[in-house]
Amino acid sequence: MAAIKEDLHKLIDTTTDEKLLEDIFMILSSRRNYKEGSLWTSLTEAQKQEVLASESEIGNKSAWISQEEMKRRSSKWLR
């Protein structure tokens, strides 16, 4: 872990991109305050039901389509 910290410090010290530094700061700050399960508990019951329904749809492989099929179906909007 020490090597990663050292490399990260070097990258931060050598960048001149203020937006990148702000993004890194926001990511690290948000992770520091993160509590396991906080996203789920912040959802409404309707949102939780949507997530659970989506999860069950993912398991239904007969509903899946290939990337090629998706490209074909979407091609009229991608022109």
mmJSON file of the N, C-alpha and C atoms, coordinates in Angstrom:
{"data_MODEL":{"atom_site":{
"group_PDB":["ATOM","ATOM","ATOM","ATOM","ATOM","ATOM","ATOM","ATOM","ATOM","ATOM","ATOM","ATOM","ATOM","ATOM","ATOM","ATOM","ATOM","ATOM","ATOM","ATOM","ATOM","ATOM","ATOM","ATOM","ATOM","ATOM","ATOM","ATOM","ATOM","ATOM","ATOM","ATOM","ATOM","ATOM","ATOM","ATOM","ATOM","ATOM","ATOM","ATOM","ATOM","ATOM","ATOM","ATOM","ATOM","ATOM","ATOM","ATOM","ATOM","ATOM","ATOM","ATOM","ATOM","ATOM","ATOM","ATOM","ATOM","ATOM","ATOM","ATOM","ATOM","ATOM","ATOM","ATOM","ATOM","ATOM","ATOM","ATOM","ATOM","ATOM","ATOM","ATOM","ATOM","ATOM","ATOM","ATOM","ATOM","ATOM","ATOM","ATOM","ATOM","ATOM","ATOM","ATOM","ATOM","ATOM","ATOM","ATOM","ATOM","ATOM","ATOM","ATOM","ATOM","ATOM","ATOM","ATOM","ATOM","ATOM","ATOM","ATOM","ATOM","ATOM","ATOM","ATOM","ATOM","ATOM","ATOM","ATOM","ATOM","ATOM","ATOM","ATOM","ATOM","ATOM","ATOM","ATOM","ATOM","ATOM","ATOM","ATOM","ATOM","ATOM","ATOM","ATOM","ATOM","ATOM","ATOM","ATOM","ATOM","ATOM","ATOM","ATOM","ATOM","ATOM","ATOM","ATOM","ATOM","ATOM","ATOM","ATOM","ATOM","ATOM","ATOM","ATOM","ATOM","ATOM","ATOM","ATOM","ATOM","ATOM","ATOM","ATOM","ATOM","ATOM","ATOM","ATOM","ATOM","ATOM","ATOM","ATOM","ATOM","ATOM","ATOM","ATOM","ATOM","ATOM","ATOM","ATOM","ATOM","ATOM","ATOM","ATOM","ATOM","ATOM","ATOM","ATOM","ATOM","ATOM","ATOM","ATOM","ATOM","ATOM","ATOM","ATOM","ATOM","ATOM","ATOM","ATOM","ATOM","ATOM","ATOM","ATOM","ATOM","ATOM","ATOM","ATOM","ATOM","ATOM","ATOM","ATOM","ATOM","ATOM","ATOM","ATOM","ATOM","ATOM","ATOM","ATOM","ATOM","ATOM","ATOM","ATOM","ATOM","ATOM","ATOM","ATOM","ATOM","ATOM","ATOM","ATOM","ATOM","ATOM","ATOM","ATOM","ATOM","ATOM","ATOM","ATOM","ATOM","ATOM","ATOM","ATOM","ATOM","ATOM","ATOM","ATOM","ATOM"],
"id":[1,2,3,4,5,6,7,8,9,10,11,12,13,14,15,16,17,18,19,20,21,22,23,24,25,26,27,28,29,30,31,32,33,34,35,36,37,38,39,40,41,42,43,44,45,46,47,48,49,50,51,52,53,54,55,56,57,58,59,60,61,62,63,64,65,66,67,68,69,70,71,72,73,74,75,76,77,78,79,80,81,82,83,84,85,86,87,88,89,90,91,92,93,94,95,96,97,98,99,100,101,102,103,104,105,106,107,108,109,110,111,112,113,114,115,116,117,118,119,120,121,122,123,124,125,126,127,128,129,130,131,132,133,134,135,136,137,138,139,140,141,142,143,144,145,146,147,148,149,150,151,152,153,154,155,156,157,158,159,160,161,162,163,164,165,166,167,168,169,170,171,172,173,174,175,176,177,178,179,180,181,182,183,184,185,186,187,188,189,190,191,192,193,194,195,196,197,198,199,200,201,202,203,204,205,206,207,208,209,210,211,212,213,214,215,216,217,218,219,220,221,222,223,224,225,226,227,228,229,230,231,232,233,234,235,236,237],
"type_symbol":["N","C","C","N","C","C","N","C","C","N","C","C","N","C","C","N","C","C","N","C","C","N","C","C","N","C","C","N","C","C","N","C","C","N","C","C","N","C","C","N","C","C","N","C","C","N","C","C","N","C","C","N","C","C","N","C","C","N","C","C","N","C","C","N","C","C","N","C","C","N","C","C","N","C","C","N","C","C","N","C","C","N","C","C","N","C","C","N","C","C","N","C","C","N","C","C","N","C","C","N","C","C","N","C","C","N","C","C","N","C","C","N","C","C","N","C","C","N","C","C","N","C","C","N","C","C","N","C","C","N","C","C","N","C","C","N","C","C","N","C","C","N","C","C","N","C","C","N","C","C","N","C","C","N","C","C","N","C","C","N","C","C","N","C","C","N","C","C","N","C","C","N","C","C","N","C","C","N","C","C","N","C","C","N","C","C","N","C","C","N","C","C","N","C","C","N","C","C","N","C","C","N","C","C","N","C","C","N","C","C","N","C","C","N","C","C","N","C","C","N","C","C","N","C","C","N","C","C","N","C","C","N","C","C","N","C","C"],
"label_atom_id":["N","CA","C","N","CA","C","N","CA","C","N","CA","C","N","CA","C","N","CA","C","N","CA","C","N","CA","C","N","CA","C","N","CA","C","N","CA","C","N","CA","C","N","CA","C","N","CA","C","N","CA","C","N","CA","C","N","CA","C","N","CA","C","N","CA","C","N","CA","C","N","CA","C","N","CA","C","N","CA","C","N","CA","C","N","CA","C","N","CA","C","N","CA","C","N","CA","C","N","CA","C","N","CA","C","N","CA","C","N","CA","C","N","CA","C","N","CA","C","N","CA","C","N","CA","C","N","CA","C","N","CA","C","N","CA","C","N","CA","C","N","CA","C","N","CA","C","N","CA","C","N","CA","C","N","CA","C","N","CA","C","N","CA","C","N","CA","C","N","CA","C","N","CA","C","N","CA","C","N","CA","C","N","CA","C","N","CA","C","N","CA","C","N","CA","C","N","CA","C","N","CA","C","N","CA","C","N","CA","C","N","CA","C","N","CA","C","N","CA","C","N","CA","C","N","CA","C","N","CA","C","N","CA","C","N","CA","C","N","CA","C","N","CA","C","N","CA","C","N","CA","C","N","CA","C","N","CA","C","N","CA","C","N","CA","C","N","CA","C","N","CA","C","N","CA","C"],
"label_alt_id":[null,null,null,null,null,null,null,null,null,null,null,null,null,null,null,null,null,null,null,null,null,null,null,null,null,null,null,null,null,null,null,null,null,null,null,null,null,null,null,null,null,null,null,null,null,null,null,null,null,null,null,null,null,null,null,null,null,null,null,null,null,null,null,null,null,null,null,null,null,null,null,null,null,null,null,null,null,null,null,null,null,null,null,null,null,null,null,null,null,null,null,null,null,null,null,null,null,null,null,null,null,null,null,null,null,null,null,null,null,null,null,null,null,null,null,null,null,null,null,null,null,null,null,null,null,null,null,null,null,null,null,null,null,null,null,null,null,null,null,null,null,null,null,null,null,null,null,null,null,null,null,null,null,null,null,null,null,null,null,null,null,null,null,null,null,null,null,null,null,null,null,null,null,null,null,null,null,null,null,null,null,null,null,null,null,null,null,null,null,null,null,null,null,null,null,null,null,null,null,null,null,null,null,null,null,null,null,null,null,null,null,null,null,null,null,null,null,null,null,null,null,null,null,null,null,null,null,null,null,null,null,null,null,null,null,null,null],
"label_comp_id":["MET","MET","MET","ALA","ALA","ALA","ALA","ALA","ALA","ILE","ILE","ILE","LYS","LYS","LYS","GLU","GLU","GLU","ASP","ASP","ASP","LEU","LEU","LEU","HIS","HIS","HIS","LYS","LYS","LYS","LEU","LEU","LEU","ILE","ILE","ILE","ASP","ASP","ASP","THR","THR","THR","THR","THR","THR","THR","THR","THR","ASP","ASP","ASP","GLU","GLU","GLU","LYS","LYS","LYS","LEU","LEU","LEU","LEU","LEU","LEU","GLU","GLU","GLU","ASP","ASP","ASP","ILE","ILE","ILE","PHE","PHE","PHE","MET","MET","MET","ILE","ILE","ILE","LEU","LEU","LEU","SER","SER","SER","SER","SER","SER","ARG","ARG","ARG","ARG","ARG","ARG","ASN","ASN","ASN","TYR","TYR","TYR","LYS","LYS","LYS","GLU","GLU","GLU","GLY","GLY","GLY","SER","SER","SER","LEU","LEU","LEU","TRP","TRP","TRP","THR","THR","THR","SER","SER","SER","LEU","LEU","LEU","THR","THR","THR","GLU","GLU","GLU","ALA","ALA","ALA","GLN","GLN","GLN","LYS","LYS","LYS","GLN","GLN","GLN","GLU","GLU","GLU","VAL","VAL","VAL","LEU","LEU","LEU","ALA","ALA","ALA","SER","SER","SER","GLU","GLU","GLU","SER","SER","SER","GLU","GLU","GLU","ILE","ILE","ILE","GLY","GLY","GLY","ASN","ASN","ASN","LYS","LYS","LYS","SER","SER","SER","ALA","ALA","ALA","TRP","TRP","TRP","ILE","ILE","ILE","SER","SER","SER","GLN","GLN","GLN","GLU","GLU","GLU","GLU","GLU","GLU","MET","MET","MET","LYS","LYS","LYS","ARG","ARG","ARG","ARG","ARG","ARG","SER","SER","SER","SER","SER","SER","LYS","LYS","LYS","TRP","TRP","TRP","LEU","LEU","LEU","ARG","ARG","ARG"],
"label_asym_id":["A","A","A","A","A","A","A","A","A","A","A","A","A","A","A","A","A","A","A","A","A","A","A","A","A","A","A","A","A","A","A","A","A","A","A","A","A","A","A","A","A","A","A","A","A","A","A","A","A","A","A","A","A","A","A","A","A","A","A","A","A","A","A","A","A","A","A","A","A","A","A","A","A","A","A","A","A","A","A","A","A","A","A","A","A","A","A","A","A","A","A","A","A","A","A","A","A","A","A","A","A","A","A","A","A","A","A","A","A","A","A","A","A","A","A","A","A","A","A","A","A","A","A","A","A","A","A","A","A","A","A","A","A","A","A","A","A","A","A","A","A","A","A","A","A","A","A","A","A","A","A","A","A","A","A","A","A","A","A","A","A","A","A","A","A","A","A","A","A","A","A","A","A","A","A","A","A","A","A","A","A","A","A","A","A","A","A","A","A","A","A","A","A","A","A","A","A","A","A","A","A","A","A","A","A","A","A","A","A","A","A","A","A","A","A","A","A","A","A","A","A","A","A","A","A","A","A","A","A","A","A","A","A","A","A","A","A"],
"label_entity_id":["1","1","1","1","1","1","1","1","1","1","1","1","1","1","1","1","1","1","1","1","1","1","1","1","1","1","1","1","1","1","1","1","1","1","1","1","1","1","1","1","1","1","1","1","1","1","1","1","1","1","1","1","1","1","1","1","1","1","1","1","1","1","1","1","1","1","1","1","1","1","1","1","1","1","1","1","1","1","1","1","1","1","1","1","1","1","1","1","1","1","1","1","1","1","1","1","1","1","1","1","1","1","1","1","1","1","1","1","1","1","1","1","1","1","1","1","1","1","1","1","1","1","1","1","1","1","1","1","1","1","1","1","1","1","1","1","1","1","1","1","1","1","1","1","1","1","1","1","1","1","1","1","1","1","1","1","1","1","1","1","1","1","1","1","1","1","1","1","1","1","1","1","1","1","1","1","1","1","1","1","1","1","1","1","1","1","1","1","1","1","1","1","1","1","1","1","1","1","1","1","1","1","1","1","1","1","1","1","1","1","1","1","1","1","1","1","1","1","1","1","1","1","1","1","1","1","1","1","1","1","1","1","1","1","1","1","1"],
"label_seq_id":[1,1,1,2,2,2,3,3,3,4,4,4,5,5,5,6,6,6,7,7,7,8,8,8,9,9,9,10,10,10,11,11,11,12,12,12,13,13,13,14,14,14,15,15,15,16,16,16,17,17,17,18,18,18,19,19,19,20,20,20,21,21,21,22,22,22,23,23,23,24,24,24,25,25,25,26,26,26,27,27,27,28,28,28,29,29,29,30,30,30,31,31,31,32,32,32,33,33,33,34,34,34,35,35,35,36,36,36,37,37,37,38,38,38,39,39,39,40,40,40,41,41,41,42,42,42,43,43,43,44,44,44,45,45,45,46,46,46,47,47,47,48,48,48,49,49,49,50,50,50,51,51,51,52,52,52,53,53,53,54,54,54,55,55,55,56,56,56,57,57,57,58,58,58,59,59,59,60,60,60,61,61,61,62,62,62,63,63,63,64,64,64,65,65,65,66,66,66,67,67,67,68,68,68,69,69,69,70,70,70,71,71,71,72,72,72,73,73,73,74,74,74,75,75,75,76,76,76,77,77,77,78,78,78,79,79,79],
"pdbx_PDB_ins_code":[null,null,null,null,null,null,null,null,null,null,null,null,null,null,null,null,null,null,null,null,null,null,null,null,null,null,null,null,null,null,null,null,null,null,null,null,null,null,null,null,null,null,null,null,null,null,null,null,null,null,null,null,null,null,null,null,null,null,null,null,null,null,null,null,null,null,null,null,null,null,null,null,null,null,null,null,null,null,null,null,null,null,null,null,null,null,null,null,null,null,null,null,null,null,null,null,null,null,null,null,null,null,null,null,null,null,null,null,null,null,null,null,null,null,null,null,null,null,null,null,null,null,null,null,null,null,null,null,null,null,null,null,null,null,null,null,null,null,null,null,null,null,null,null,null,null,null,null,null,null,null,null,null,null,null,null,null,null,null,null,null,null,null,null,null,null,null,null,null,null,null,null,null,null,null,null,null,null,null,null,null,null,null,null,null,null,null,null,null,null,null,null,null,null,null,null,null,null,null,null,null,null,null,null,null,null,null,null,null,null,null,null,null,null,null,null,null,null,null,null,null,null,null,null,null,null,null,null,null,null,null,null,null,null,null,null,null],
"Cartn_x":[0.819,0.0,0.863,2.007,2.881,3.306,3.535,3.956,2.852,1.625,0.494,0.367,0.474,0.382,1.498,2.69,3.833,3.623,3.154,2.889,1.778,0.738,-0.364,0.113,0.92,1.477,2.291,3.102,3.92,3.034,1.991,1.09,0.395,-0.059,-0.743,0.218,1.429,2.415,2.828,2.762,3.236,2.136,0.856,-0.202,-0.46,-0.838,-1.234,-2.716,-3.4,-4.818,-5.672,-6.171,-6.929,-8.231,-8.879,-10.129,-9.861,-8.781,-8.413,-8.181,-7.482,-7.239,-8.546,-9.468,-10.779,-11.524,-11.461,-12.131,-11.537,-10.219,-9.561,-9.952,-9.965,-10.35,-11.768,-12.687,-14.083,-14.207,-13.494,-13.55,-13.035,-11.877,-11.299,-12.148,-12.697,-13.545,-14.817,-15.439,-16.692,-16.453,-15.338,-15.02,-14.723,-14.15,-13.838,-15.119,-16.174,-17.428,-18.419,-18.033,-18.932,-19.198,-20.462,-20.85,-21.542,-21.119,-21.675,-23.202,-23.895,-25.353,-26.062,-25.317,-25.958,-26.753,-26.303,-27.049,-28.404,-28.403,-29.656,-30.636,-30.175,-31.081,-31.592,-30.897,-31.357,-32.447,-32.667,-33.671,-35.078,-36.057,-37.455,-37.848,-38.982,-39.444,-39.685,-40.21,-40.442,-39.118,-38.098,-36.792,-36.186,-36.342,-35.84,-36.524,-37.833,-38.565,-38.083,-37.787,-37.265,-35.913,-35.054,-33.739,-33.907,-34.766,-34.979,-35.58,-36.5,-37.09,-36.024,-35.18,-34.098,-33.14,-32.863,-31.961,-32.515,-33.82,-34.411,-34.417,-34.547,-34.504,-33.113,-32.086,-30.72,-30.514,-31.138,-30.999,-31.733,-32.615,-33.399,-32.644,-31.776,-30.919,-31.7,-32.926,-33.705,-34.089,-34.005,-34.324,-33.112,-31.939,-30.715,-30.657,-30.017,-29.761,-28.281,-27.772,-26.355,-26.091,-24.819,-24.419,-24.739,-24.536,-24.825,-26.314,-27.167,-28.612,-28.976,-28.356,-28.633,-28.198,-27.039,-26.583,-27.571,-28.067,-29.015,-30.289,-30.797,-32.037,-31.846,-30.647,-30.396,-29.871,-29.561,-28.883,-29.649,-30.974,-31.727,-31.547,-31.211,-30.993,-29.537,-28.649,-27.218,-26.672,-27.525,-27.066,-26.718],
"Cartn_y":[-1.198,0.0,1.261,1.194,2.369,2.807,1.848,2.185,2.924,2.495,3.161,4.594,4.776,6.123,7.012,6.466,7.229,7.623,6.67,6.962,7.994,7.873,8.83,10.227,10.314,11.607,12.231,11.413,11.924,12.45,11.689,12.132,13.439,13.511,14.734,15.911,15.684,16.768,17.281,16.435,16.853,17.327,17.176,17.604,19.103,19.675,21.095,21.239,20.118,20.104,20.268,21.48,21.763,20.973,20.788,20.011,18.566,17.999,16.644,16.572,17.542,17.566,17.675,18.499,18.614,17.283,16.605,15.304,14.278,14.238,13.304,13.618,14.888,15.295,14.842,15.048,14.658,13.143,12.384,10.92,10.463,10.961,10.542,10.997,12.202,12.7,11.885,11.557,10.808,9.393,8.781,7.435,7.434,8.508,8.587,8.553,9.181,9.277,8.172,7.261,6.209,5.19,4.834,3.787,2.685,1.452,0.288,0.281,0.17,0.092,1.433,2.54,3.854,4.197,3.736,4.002,3.314,2.037,1.273,1.905,2.285,2.855,4.23,4.895,6.216,6.126,4.936,4.777,4.716,5.181,5.029,3.565,3.172,1.789,1.495,2.468,2.277,2.059,2.826,2.662,1.298,0.875,-0.444,-1.542,-1.416,-2.41,-2.443,-1.274,-1.207,-1.906,-1.679,-2.331,-3.841,-4.305,-5.742,-6.354,-5.634,-6.128,-6.197,-5.196,-5.191,-6.346,-6.6,-7.692,-9.036,-9.223,-10.484,-10.578,-9.441,-9.431,-9.807,-9.404,-9.719,-11.222,-11.928,-13.377,-14.11,-13.423,-14.037,-13.892,-14.845,-14.746,-14.78,-15.268,-15.287,-13.871,-12.913,-11.526,-10.752,-11.354,-10.686,-10.633,-9.573,-9.494,-9.186,-9.529,-9.312,-7.834,-7.485,-6.116,-5.797,-6.766,-6.555,-6.257,-6.993,-6.761,-5.383,-4.989,-3.668,-2.577,-2.749,-1.776,-1.695,-2.854,-2.876,-2.127,-2.388,-1.732,-0.232,0.17,1.579,2.374,1.705,2.367,3.569,3.501,4.626,5.903,5.78,6.967,7.374,6.514,6.796,7.356,7.623,8.15,9.596],
"Cartn_z":[0.0,0.0,0.0,0.608,0.661,-0.737,-1.622,-2.987,-3.734,-3.551,-4.212,-3.704,-2.397,-1.841,-2.388,-2.445,-2.947,-4.409,-5.221,-6.631,-6.786,-5.985,-6.041,-5.654,-4.61,-4.202,-5.337,-6.007,-7.115,-8.239,-8.576,-9.643,-9.275,-8.053,-7.596,-7.605,-7.126,-7.06,-8.435,-9.452,-10.77,-11.715,-11.338,-12.251,-12.126,-13.24,-13.247,-13.576,-13.679,-14.047,-12.79,-12.583,-11.367,-11.302,-12.438,-12.473,-12.044,-12.529,-12.135,-10.632,-10.091,-8.647,-7.862,-8.344,-7.694,-7.734,-8.892,-9.025,-8.063,-7.993,-7.077,-5.64,-5.306,-3.954,-3.628,-4.57,-4.343,-4.176,-4.991,-4.89,-3.531,-3.147,-1.869,-0.687,-0.772,0.313,0.458,-0.664,-0.595,-0.079,-0.448,0.036,1.533,2.027,3.457,4.286,3.791,4.533,4.195,3.307,2.851,3.952,4.092,5.031,4.249,4.467,3.772,3.903,2.757,2.75,2.751,2.785,2.868,1.613,0.455,-0.767,-0.718,-0.353,-0.301,0.682,1.854,2.853,2.453,1.516,1.078,0.006,-0.557,-1.604,-1.022,-1.813,-1.422,-1.641,-1.095,-1.29,-2.77,-3.502,-4.938,-5.67,-5.316,-5.946,-5.618,-4.374,-3.981,-4.779,-4.99,-5.768,-7.219,-7.78,-9.144,-9.247,-8.262,-8.259,-8.182,-7.297,-7.142,-8.414,-9.051,-10.3,-11.395,-11.465,-12.461,-12.222,-10.964,-10.62,-11.085,-10.946,-11.394,-12.921,-13.61,-15.07,-15.578,-14.859,-15.262,-15.302,-14.384,-14.326,-15.431,-16.155,-17.22,-18.541,-18.83,-20.015,-21.323,-21.302,-22.538,-22.98,-22.076,-22.411,-22.919,-22.876,-23.308,-24.827,-25.345,-26.775,-26.979,-28.129,-28.414,-28.69,-28.613,-28.929,-30.387,-31.262,-32.679,-32.893,-32.197,-32.304,-31.769,-30.663,-30.094,-31.06,-31.699,-32.693,-33.85,-34.311,-35.417,-35.036,-33.831,-33.387,-33.189,-32.795,-32.487,-33.671,-34.761,-35.873,-36.435,-36.436,-36.99,-36.176,-34.877,-34.042,-34.005,-34.482,-34.416,-35.717,-36.682,-37.978,-37.894],
"occupancy":[1.0,1.0,1.0,1.0,1.0,1.0,1.0,1.0,1.0,1.0,1.0,1.0,1.0,1.0,1.0,1.0,1.0,1.0,1.0,1.0,1.0,1.0,1.0,1.0,1.0,1.0,1.0,1.0,1.0,1.0,1.0,1.0,1.0,1.0,1.0,1.0,1.0,1.0,1.0,1.0,1.0,1.0,1.0,1.0,1.0,1.0,1.0,1.0,1.0,1.0,1.0,1.0,1.0,1.0,1.0,1.0,1.0,1.0,1.0,1.0,1.0,1.0,1.0,1.0,1.0,1.0,1.0,1.0,1.0,1.0,1.0,1.0,1.0,1.0,1.0,1.0,1.0,1.0,1.0,1.0,1.0,1.0,1.0,1.0,1.0,1.0,1.0,1.0,1.0,1.0,1.0,1.0,1.0,1.0,1.0,1.0,1.0,1.0,1.0,1.0,1.0,1.0,1.0,1.0,1.0,1.0,1.0,1.0,1.0,1.0,1.0,1.0,1.0,1.0,1.0,1.0,1.0,1.0,1.0,1.0,1.0,1.0,1.0,1.0,1.0,1.0,1.0,1.0,1.0,1.0,1.0,1.0,1.0,1.0,1.0,1.0,1.0,1.0,1.0,1.0,1.0,1.0,1.0,1.0,1.0,1.0,1.0,1.0,1.0,1.0,1.0,1.0,1.0,1.0,1.0,1.0,1.0,1.0,1.0,1.0,1.0,1.0,1.0,1.0,1.0,1.0,1.0,1.0,1.0,1.0,1.0,1.0,1.0,1.0,1.0,1.0,1.0,1.0,1.0,1.0,1.0,1.0,1.0,1.0,1.0,1.0,1.0,1.0,1.0,1.0,1.0,1.0,1.0,1.0,1.0,1.0,1.0,1.0,1.0,1.0,1.0,1.0,1.0,1.0,1.0,1.0,1.0,1.0,1.0,1.0,1.0,1.0,1.0,1.0,1.0,1.0,1.0,1.0,1.0,1.0,1.0,1.0,1.0,1.0,1.0,1.0,1.0,1.0,1.0,1.0,1.0,1.0,1.0,1.0,1.0,1.0,1.0],
"B_iso_or_equiv":[0.0,0.0,0.0,0.0,0.0,0.0,0.0,0.0,0.0,0.0,0.0,0.0,0.0,0.0,0.0,0.0,0.0,0.0,0.0,0.0,0.0,0.0,0.0,0.0,0.0,0.0,0.0,0.0,0.0,0.0,0.0,0.0,0.0,0.0,0.0,0.0,0.0,0.0,0.0,0.0,0.0,0.0,0.0,0.0,0.0,0.0,0.0,0.0,0.0,0.0,0.0,0.0,0.0,0.0,0.0,0.0,0.0,0.0,0.0,0.0,0.0,0.0,0.0,0.0,0.0,0.0,0.0,0.0,0.0,0.0,0.0,0.0,0.0,0.0,0.0,0.0,0.0,0.0,0.0,0.0,0.0,0.0,0.0,0.0,0.0,0.0,0.0,0.0,0.0,0.0,0.0,0.0,0.0,0.0,0.0,0.0,0.0,0.0,0.0,0.0,0.0,0.0,0.0,0.0,0.0,0.0,0.0,0.0,0.0,0.0,0.0,0.0,0.0,0.0,0.0,0.0,0.0,0.0,0.0,0.0,0.0,0.0,0.0,0.0,0.0,0.0,0.0,0.0,0.0,0.0,0.0,0.0,0.0,0.0,0.0,0.0,0.0,0.0,0.0,0.0,0.0,0.0,0.0,0.0,0.0,0.0,0.0,0.0,0.0,0.0,0.0,0.0,0.0,0.0,0.0,0.0,0.0,0.0,0.0,0.0,0.0,0.0,0.0,0.0,0.0,0.0,0.0,0.0,0.0,0.0,0.0,0.0,0.0,0.0,0.0,0.0,0.0,0.0,0.0,0.0,0.0,0.0,0.0,0.0,0.0,0.0,0.0,0.0,0.0,0.0,0.0,0.0,0.0,0.0,0.0,0.0,0.0,0.0,0.0,0.0,0.0,0.0,0.0,0.0,0.0,0.0,0.0,0.0,0.0,0.0,0.0,0.0,0.0,0.0,0.0,0.0,0.0,0.0,0.0,0.0,0.0,0.0,0.0,0.0,0.0,0.0,0.0,0.0,0.0,0.0,0.0,0.0,0.0,0.0,0.0,0.0,0.0],
"pdbx_formal_charge":[null,null,null,null,null,null,null,null,null,null,null,null,null,null,null,null,null,null,null,null,null,null,null,null,null,null,null,null,null,null,null,null,null,null,null,null,null,null,null,null,null,null,null,null,null,null,null,null,null,null,null,null,null,null,null,null,null,null,null,null,null,null,null,null,null,null,null,null,null,null,null,null,null,null,null,null,null,null,null,null,null,null,null,null,null,null,null,null,null,null,null,null,null,null,null,null,null,null,null,null,null,null,null,null,null,null,null,null,null,null,null,null,null,null,null,null,null,null,null,null,null,null,null,null,null,null,null,null,null,null,null,null,null,null,null,null,null,null,null,null,null,null,null,null,null,null,null,null,null,null,null,null,null,null,null,null,null,null,null,null,null,null,null,null,null,null,null,null,null,null,null,null,null,null,null,null,null,null,null,null,null,null,null,null,null,null,null,null,null,null,null,null,null,null,null,null,null,null,null,null,null,null,null,null,null,null,null,null,null,null,null,null,null,null,null,null,null,null,null,null,null,null,null,null,null,null,null,null,null,null,null,null,null,null,null,null,null],
"auth_seq_id":[1,1,1,2,2,2,3,3,3,4,4,4,5,5,5,6,6,6,7,7,7,8,8,8,9,9,9,10,10,10,11,11,11,12,12,12,13,13,13,14,14,14,15,15,15,16,16,16,17,17,17,18,18,18,19,19,19,20,20,20,21,21,21,22,22,22,23,23,23,24,24,24,25,25,25,26,26,26,27,27,27,28,28,28,29,29,29,30,30,30,31,31,31,32,32,32,33,33,33,34,34,34,35,35,35,36,36,36,37,37,37,38,38,38,39,39,39,40,40,40,41,41,41,42,42,42,43,43,43,44,44,44,45,45,45,46,46,46,47,47,47,48,48,48,49,49,49,50,50,50,51,51,51,52,52,52,53,53,53,54,54,54,55,55,55,56,56,56,57,57,57,58,58,58,59,59,59,60,60,60,61,61,61,62,62,62,63,63,63,64,64,64,65,65,65,66,66,66,67,67,67,68,68,68,69,69,69,70,70,70,71,71,71,72,72,72,73,73,73,74,74,74,75,75,75,76,76,76,77,77,77,78,78,78,79,79,79],
"auth_comp_id":["MET","MET","MET","ALA","ALA","ALA","ALA","ALA","ALA","ILE","ILE","ILE","LYS","LYS","LYS","GLU","GLU","GLU","ASP","ASP","ASP","LEU","LEU","LEU","HIS","HIS","HIS","LYS","LYS","LYS","LEU","LEU","LEU","ILE","ILE","ILE","ASP","ASP","ASP","THR","THR","THR","THR","THR","THR","THR","THR","THR","ASP","ASP","ASP","GLU","GLU","GLU","LYS","LYS","LYS","LEU","LEU","LEU","LEU","LEU","LEU","GLU","GLU","GLU","ASP","ASP","ASP","ILE","ILE","ILE","PHE","PHE","PHE","MET","MET","MET","ILE","ILE","ILE","LEU","LEU","LEU","SER","SER","SER","SER","SER","SER","ARG","ARG","ARG","ARG","ARG","ARG","ASN","ASN","ASN","TYR","TYR","TYR","LYS","LYS","LYS","GLU","GLU","GLU","GLY","GLY","GLY","SER","SER","SER","LEU","LEU","LEU","TRP","TRP","TRP","THR","THR","THR","SER","SER","SER","LEU","LEU","LEU","THR","THR","THR","GLU","GLU","GLU","ALA","ALA","ALA","GLN","GLN","GLN","LYS","LYS","LYS","GLN","GLN","GLN","GLU","GLU","GLU","VAL","VAL","VAL","LEU","LEU","LEU","ALA","ALA","ALA","SER","SER","SER","GLU","GLU","GLU","SER","SER","SER","GLU","GLU","GLU","ILE","ILE","ILE","GLY","GLY","GLY","ASN","ASN","ASN","LYS","LYS","LYS","SER","SER","SER","ALA","ALA","ALA","TRP","TRP","TRP","ILE","ILE","ILE","SER","SER","SER","GLN","GLN","GLN","GLU","GLU","GLU","GLU","GLU","GLU","MET","MET","MET","LYS","LYS","LYS","ARG","ARG","ARG","ARG","ARG","ARG","SER","SER","SER","SER","SER","SER","LYS","LYS","LYS","TRP","TRP","TRP","LEU","LEU","LEU","ARG","ARG","ARG"],
"auth_asym_id":["A","A","A","A","A","A","A","A","A","A","A","A","A","A","A","A","A","A","A","A","A","A","A","A","A","A","A","A","A","A","A","A","A","A","A","A","A","A","A","A","A","A","A","A","A","A","A","A","A","A","A","A","A","A","A","A","A","A","A","A","A","A","A","A","A","A","A","A","A","A","A","A","A","A","A","A","A","A","A","A","A","A","A","A","A","A","A","A","A","A","A","A","A","A","A","A","A","A","A","A","A","A","A","A","A","A","A","A","A","A","A","A","A","A","A","A","A","A","A","A","A","A","A","A","A","A","A","A","A","A","A","A","A","A","A","A","A","A","A","A","A","A","A","A","A","A","A","A","A","A","A","A","A","A","A","A","A","A","A","A","A","A","A","A","A","A","A","A","A","A","A","A","A","A","A","A","A","A","A","A","A","A","A","A","A","A","A","A","A","A","A","A","A","A","A","A","A","A","A","A","A","A","A","A","A","A","A","A","A","A","A","A","A","A","A","A","A","A","A","A","A","A","A","A","A","A","A","A","A","A","A","A","A","A","A","A","A"],
"auth_atom_id":["N","CA","C","N","CA","C","N","CA","C","N","CA","C","N","CA","C","N","CA","C","N","CA","C","N","CA","C","N","CA","C","N","CA","C","N","CA","C","N","CA","C","N","CA","C","N","CA","C","N","CA","C","N","CA","C","N","CA","C","N","CA","C","N","CA","C","N","CA","C","N","CA","C","N","CA","C","N","CA","C","N","CA","C","N","CA","C","N","CA","C","N","CA","C","N","CA","C","N","CA","C","N","CA","C","N","CA","C","N","CA","C","N","CA","C","N","CA","C","N","CA","C","N","CA","C","N","CA","C","N","CA","C","N","CA","C","N","CA","C","N","CA","C","N","CA","C","N","CA","C","N","CA","C","N","CA","C","N","CA","C","N","CA","C","N","CA","C","N","CA","C","N","CA","C","N","CA","C","N","CA","C","N","CA","C","N","CA","C","N","CA","C","N","CA","C","N","CA","C","N","CA","C","N","CA","C","N","CA","C","N","CA","C","N","CA","C","N","CA","C","N","CA","C","N","CA","C","N","CA","C","N","CA","C","N","CA","C","N","CA","C","N","CA","C","N","CA","C","N","CA","C","N","CA","C","N","CA","C","N","CA","C","N","CA","C","N","CA","C","N","CA","C","N","CA","C"],
"pdbx_PDB_model_num":[1,1,1,1,1,1,1,1,1,1,1,1,1,1,1,1,1,1,1,1,1,1,1,1,1,1,1,1,1,1,1,1,1,1,1,1,1,1,1,1,1,1,1,1,1,1,1,1,1,1,1,1,1,1,1,1,1,1,1,1,1,1,1,1,1,1,1,1,1,1,1,1,1,1,1,1,1,1,1,1,1,1,1,1,1,1,1,1,1,1,1,1,1,1,1,1,1,1,1,1,1,1,1,1,1,1,1,1,1,1,1,1,1,1,1,1,1,1,1,1,1,1,1,1,1,1,1,1,1,1,1,1,1,1,1,1,1,1,1,1,1,1,1,1,1,1,1,1,1,1,1,1,1,1,1,1,1,1,1,1,1,1,1,1,1,1,1,1,1,1,1,1,1,1,1,1,1,1,1,1,1,1,1,1,1,1,1,1,1,1,1,1,1,1,1,1,1,1,1,1,1,1,1,1,1,1,1,1,1,1,1,1,1,1,1,1,1,1,1,1,1,1,1,1,1,1,1,1,1,1,1,1,1,1,1,1,1]
}}}
